[in-house]
Amino acid sequence: MNTAIKVMLDQYHCNSINDYENALKEIIQEIALLGLWRAKFFQKAAFYGGSALRIFYGLDRFSEDLDFSLLNKNANFTLSTYCKAVQDVLKSFGFTVTVFRKHKNLATHIDSAFIKADTLQNMIVVDIAESVVKMIHPGKLMKIKLEVDTKNKR
């Protein structure tokens, strides 16, 4: 297992399969933020919402979404530009994921993308105990949504 992943996982006190799944999601979220940072995403957008409060201030609340708002209104903004950066950084930590932009039928000011991963496969990557891994249904998927509000309210 990657040493950085071990350090991250050791911060959690997992007692149930749900605890392990949430820990895995949070680790993937934090590494996704690294990928966005490396792609200079934060020069254009701010991170906010429940996940931001949990990551920065230790709020005891799990959120599956990563929410962002553009610093300046940009109707041409697309998360497609950043999906590969997020996928690449997660792969560099040993995770097998796909990151893709959600195509919408109706135009809105929210641009969305998803990180999709096989839960069982990625639990093995983080070296979860075999007794826990056996409880995960094969084919179970985890999805983490990234949403960007492109309509800056300033």
C-alpha positions as CSV (number, residue, x, y, z in Angstrom):
1,M,0.0,0.0,0.0
2,N,1.1,3.6,-0.7
3,T,2.5,5.1,2.4
4,A,0.5,8.3,2.0
5,I,-2.7,6.3,1.8
6,K,-1.8,4.4,4.9
7,V,-1.2,7.6,6.8
8,M,-4.6,8.9,5.6
9,L,-6.4,5.7,6.5
10,D,-4.8,5.6,10.0
11,Q,-6.6,8.9,10.8
12,Y,-9.9,7.0,10.8
13,H,-11.3,4.8,13.5
14,C,-13.3,2.4,11.4
15,N,-15.6,-0.1,13.2
16,S,-18.0,-1.0,10.4
17,I,-18.1,-1.6,6.7
18,N,-19.8,1.8,6.4
19,D,-16.9,3.5,8.2
20,Y,-14.4,1.9,5.8
21,E,-16.5,2.9,2.8
22,N,-16.7,6.5,4.0
23,A,-13.0,6.6,4.8
24,L,-12.2,5.4,1.3
25,K,-14.5,8.0,-0.2
26,E,-13.0,10.8,1.8
27,I,-9.5,9.7,0.9
28,I,-10.4,9.7,-2.8
29,Q,-12.0,13.1,-2.4
30,E,-8.9,14.6,-0.8
31,I,-6.7,13.1,-3.5
32,A,-9.1,14.4,-6.2
33,L,-8.6,17.9,-4.6
34,L,-4.9,17.4,-5.1
35,G,-5.5,16.7,-8.8
36,L,-7.6,19.8,-9.2
37,W,-4.9,21.9,-7.4
38,R,-2.2,20.5,-9.7
39,A,-4.3,21.4,-12.7
40,K,-4.6,25.0,-11.4
41,F,-8.4,24.6,-10.9
42,F,-8.3,26.7,-7.7
43,Q,-7.2,29.8,-9.7
44,K,-10.7,29.7,-11.1
45,A,-12.9,28.2,-8.4
46,A,-13.4,28.1,-4.7
47,F,-14.2,24.9,-2.7
48,Y,-17.3,25.2,-0.4
49,G,-20.0,23.2,1.2
50,G,-20.2,20.2,3.6
51,S,-17.1,18.5,2.3
52,A,-15.0,21.7,2.6
53,L,-16.2,22.1,6.2
54,R,-15.3,18.5,7.0
55,I,-11.9,18.6,5.4
56,F,-10.8,22.1,6.6
57,Y,-12.6,22.3,10.0
58,G,-13.2,18.6,11.0
59,L,-17.0,18.9,10.8
60,D,-18.4,15.5,11.9
61,R,-20.6,15.1,8.8
62,F,-20.0,13.0,5.7
63,S,-20.8,14.5,2.3
64,E,-20.4,12.7,-1.0
65,D,-20.2,15.8,-3.1
66,L,-17.4,18.2,-3.8
67,D,-18.9,21.6,-4.4
68,F,-17.2,24.6,-6.0
69,S,-18.1,28.0,-7.3
70,L,-16.2,29.9,-10.0
71,L,-14.5,33.0,-8.7
72,N,-15.7,34.8,-11.8
73,K,-18.8,34.1,-14.0
74,N,-17.8,32.0,-17.0
75,A,-20.5,30.4,-19.1
76,N,-17.9,28.6,-21.2
77,F,-16.3,26.8,-18.2
78,T,-16.3,23.0,-18.3
79,L,-15.1,20.4,-15.9
80,S,-14.0,18.3,-18.8
81,T,-10.7,20.2,-18.7
82,Y,-10.0,18.8,-15.2
83,C,-11.4,15.2,-15.3
84,K,-8.1,13.8,-16.7
85,A,-6.0,15.5,-14.0
86,V,-8.2,14.1,-11.2
87,Q,-8.2,10.6,-12.8
88,D,-4.4,10.7,-13.3
89,V,-3.6,11.7,-9.7
90,L,-5.9,9.0,-8.3
91,K,-4.2,6.4,-10.5
92,S,-0.8,7.6,-9.3
93,F,-1.9,6.6,-5.8
94,G,-3.0,3.2,-7.1
95,F,-6.8,3.8,-7.4
96,T,-8.7,2.5,-10.3
97,V,-11.3,5.1,-11.2
98,T,-13.0,6.8,-14.1
99,V,-13.7,10.5,-14.0
100,F,-16.2,11.9,-16.4
101,R,-18.3,15.0,-17.0
102,K,-22.0,14.6,-16.8
103,H,-23.8,15.6,-20.0
104,K,-27.1,17.3,-19.3
105,N,-30.1,17.6,-21.6
106,L,-31.0,21.0,-20.1
107,A,-28.5,23.8,-19.8
108,T,-28.0,25.0,-16.2
109,H,-25.3,27.0,-14.4
110,I,-24.1,23.9,-12.6
111,D,-21.4,21.8,-14.3
112,S,-21.1,18.3,-12.9
113,A,-18.6,15.4,-13.1
114,F,-18.4,12.1,-11.3
115,I,-15.6,10.0,-9.9
116,K,-16.7,6.4,-10.3
117,A,-14.9,3.5,-8.7
118,D,-15.3,-0.2,-7.9
119,T,-15.6,-0.2,-4.1
120,L,-14.1,-3.7,-3.6
121,Q,-11.2,-3.2,-5.9
122,N,-10.2,0.0,-4.3
123,M,-10.6,-1.3,-0.7
124,I,-8.0,-3.9,-1.6
125,V,-5.7,-1.0,-2.8
126,V,-5.9,0.6,0.6
127,D,-5.2,-2.7,2.3
128,I,-8.4,-3.1,4.2
129,A,-8.6,-6.2,6.4
130,E,-9.7,-9.3,4.4
131,S,-12.6,-9.8,6.9
132,V,-14.0,-6.4,5.9
133,V,-13.3,-6.9,2.2
134,K,-15.3,-10.1,2.2
135,M,-18.4,-8.1,3.3
136,I,-18.3,-5.9,0.2
137,H,-20.7,-6.9,-2.5
138,P,-18.7,-7.5,-5.8
139,G,-19.6,-4.9,-8.3
140,K,-20.6,-2.3,-5.7
141,L,-19.7,1.1,-7.1
142,M,-18.9,4.4,-5.3
143,K,-19.7,7.7,-7.0
144,I,-18.4,11.1,-5.9
145,K,-20.0,14.1,-7.5
146,L,-18.1,17.2,-8.4
147,E,-20.3,20.3,-9.0
148,V,-19.2,23.7,-10.1
149,D,-21.5,26.7,-10.0
150,T,-20.5,28.7,-13.1
151,K,-22.8,31.6,-12.3
152,N,-20.7,33.6,-9.8
153,K,-23.0,35.7,-7.6
154,R,-20.7,38.7,-7.3
